[in-house]
Amino acid sequence: MAAPLKMTETVNARLPVGGTTPDPGAASSPLERSNILIVDDRLDKRVVFRTILEELDQTIVTASSGEEALRWLLDNECAVILLDVNMPGMDGLETAELIRSRRKTSHTPIIFITAFADEMHTARGYSLGAVDYILSPVVPNILRSKVKALVQLHRLNAELKRRSDERVALVREQAARTMAEENQRRASFLAEATQVMASSLDVDTILKGASTLLVPFLADFAAIMLAGDDGSVRARRSSSVAGWEHYLNHGRSAFDSLLAEMQMRALHGSAHELSASLAAPGMAEEGEGPKGEVHAFPLITRGKARGALLLALGPSGRKLAGQDLSLAENLAGRVAAALENCLLYEEIQQADRRKNEFLATLSHELRNPLAPMRSALHMLKTQPVDPDRMRALVETMDRQVGQMTRLVEDLLDISRITRGVIELRHETLEVGAEVRNAIESCRNAIEIGRHAVVMDLPRDPVYVVADRVRLQQVLENVILNAVKYTNPGGRIEVSATGEISDAVIRVKDNGIGIAPDKLQQVWDLFVQVDDSPERARKGLGIGLALVRDLVKRHGGNVEAASDGLGRGSTFTLRFPRAVRHDMETTEMNATQTTTHRPTAAAGKRVLIVDDNVDAAETLAMMLELLGQQTRQAHEGNNALTVAQEYQPDVIFMDIGLPGLSGHEVVTKLRTELGMTAPYIIALSGYGTEEDRRKSFHAGFDNHLVKPLDPSALPGILELAERRAA
């Protein structure tokens, strides 16, 4: 039976190496002792070998069989193996073959020990990787010398491996340190970039700060530009290293041409562009001129390239690639975001300026009609006025009230359009007739300006499906705009044509014209084309905004054109033409509809509920002129009492009453007092669908928006008569 594995350890940890100079670092880091494996089935021989080799101060391990040695080698390694050739079971040659077949022990030196050796065994042994054959009985000095040499070689290999591992670890540590330092440098750069981008909302400050930041960290030359809406350069800043101009030398013009080309490519693209040269193609001979590369990054905001970041490298010999390229792309995104904030701030400032101008203009426009109205009222109150003078004063007040009503209606329309609650009542209309009506409505303003109006209308009717009131509003706004911005005695041409699918209306004037940068702005809310200090042509800046939105709601589009200031302007409106079905429907309705003019029913009891006493009084006067009996109430609870006593046939009810609201009063009238017969009309400054729905839900029969048109009263009273019937 094989003897168990035995290990003999010595005390000395170092193996003297004759003829070598000790490494200074070895003393501070001594190598561990090497293992020497002795494999022999005879105990006496194992003891002899161990005794001979103990002088080497290494770890002696013994095994009594090949199997035992293989098991030990699974988890351990050794400097040399002394292997007996002739062993029962697995002999030394088989054991050596298995040792060599394992990757871990394939290069471990093996010394065969045998009592006899023939050429066949010797050849096989050497083929299995044996380094030597020693005949038994062994000569101690020879065995010790050979094992010592192999142990020394093993220790040297271990030392080399240790030093190699230390070098690898050092290189990795240096690489990690370098990467950490680089990451810290990049992080510091991005932190500084963030600070620069957040430092201001001024475009020029951002461009200057960003271009300075990029040089020399990422490039030798950096330029950042912001384009205007028309693609022209609105703002540009650049920075370069010292000696950049000298490096370009005579290649400056070729470099500028390349920058302009790459700038345009960035504005019309969405990705990074690279030029491997500092000159535009064809402007420098091959191999001549300064060497370098140029990178262009688009600055994308709101889904569109609004500028470009240009980086050039040359004198430094660097290339923008890898992490530096990613960093440049990152910075381009940050610059784009900062510029977006600048543009948004500018828009807010412009909107605020327009709002202030609008409020100032609105105050002026409202005061204009108030002055003649107040003067006329003063004359009527303080002195007798003959009938002719009174008629003139009344006409003056009527005109001024009409002007104020138009201003308020425009403001209400803007509010309705903004909230998306405007209603269109479509019908088929003949374009020529609508144009004539619009010109007639503007006749007074045209005559005051002494303008010549030329109409060019189609001979054959051209039809559109539109809201008659809104179409008139659109046409009048465009014509009055031409009147306002054309000097006295000017010429205004109004034409209409029918194309295959559109009806086209053009209003052309020879007025002050429009600057190219304002052609798109004229459709914006509160924009004033006349920005001269004297502001001779005043307005609220909402007319053309109304035109654009109303035309779009009809499925059409608008366009402004001008050759520049002082060269007039042309406004083109396009509406979809009516199809045959629309025209046939209109003709059928016209045939079936009989003309009916409402007449006020006489003798009705009318209750007027309004906390504005003047408004209630004037409405009562108008109703009494139509032959009605009236009574008034000026707050909610009083209205309930008066209604119960008076039992009116018709009630005009203001919504915003003190105490109970108009909705609450009507609900109580209908439910608690059981007054279901009266025809009740809501009067309100609000006219959205939601406002009407609330009124009908509360129990109103009709909902009218203030100011109430006196000419509508007969029709309202007739509706009340029909309901009673």
Secondary structure, 3 states (H helix, E strand, C coil): CCCCCEEECCCCCCCCCCCCCCCCCCCCCCCCCCEEEEECCCHHHHHHHHHHHHHHCCEEEEECCHHHHHHHHHHCCCCEEEEECCCCCCCHHHHHHHHHHCCCCCCCCEEEEECCCCHHHHHHHHHCCEEEEEECCCCHHHHHHHHHHHHHHHHHHHHHHHHHHHHHHHHHHHHHHHHHHHHHHHHHHHHHHHHHHHCCCCHHHHHHHHHHHHCCCCCCEEEEEEECCCCCEEEEEEEECCCHHHHHHHHHHHHHHHHHHHHHHHHCCCCCEEECCCCCCCCCCCCCCCCCEEEEEEEEECCEEEEEEEEEECCCCCCCCHHHHHHHHHHHHHHHHHHHHHHHHHHHHHHHHHHHHHHHHHHHHHHHHHHHHHHHHHHHHHCCCCHHHHHHHHHHHHHHHHHHHHHHHHHHHHHHHHHCCCCCCEEEEEHHHHHHHHHHHCHHHHHHCCCEEEEECCCCCCEEEEEHHHHHHHHHHHHHHHHHCCCCCCEEEEEEEECCCEEEEEEEECCCCCCHHHCCHHHCCCCCCCCCCCCCCCCCCCHHHHHHHHHHHCCCEEEEECCCCCCCEEEEEEEEECCHHHHHHHHHHHHHCCCCCCCCCCCCEEEEECCCHHHHHHHHHHHHHCCCEEEEECCHHHHHHHHHHHCCCEEEEECCCCCCCHHHHHHHHHHCCCCCCCEEEEEECCCCHHHHHHHHHHCCCEEEECCCCHHHHHHHHHHHHHHHC
